[in-house]
């Protein structure tokens, strides 16, 4: 259930109230009893913590797809050579 902030325009009393979405807004102040209690607009209390989905799924490290494609096309053949196994069993080692 969400928590709503209310404030009385007559006496200045403020209060946080936990209500269902379907509940009607409060209008009577709990401090002075007048019909001047109204819901306040507040910032949402939502925060993402940790390494998060953005870092692992959607971050492109500041380069576009065009730049990445351009870099792969301009790399030299020696950079594209396969790694050797070191045992002399593969064509790259001989």
Steps between C-alpha positions, in 0.01 A plus 500: 500500500630845414565771754348841425603834652215725617509859624234721655473845341334641815733395783806381303493147650665241274473124516597192298214252454512145362200444272383263230475627144124458518459704824349847472736789581479636855344847537460549877814605692586269790635794704242780460200310353446741207438388141827642375715183494643439152739258335847637425711436193826335611797332336482125461707294742638269231868422470702240309805371683781262413667424169156504341346417167631814326865409544465144378228524235472837332826690543696550178820640658462831315545367145234450238451191281644688201822573690529135614449374143754751365758388760457132408541573126820704544684258731818347356526130404749434780236605753258248351745205513380207711663434832754220505459196720871479582511122445579513127189301413309771315587673168560831683780342709691342212 
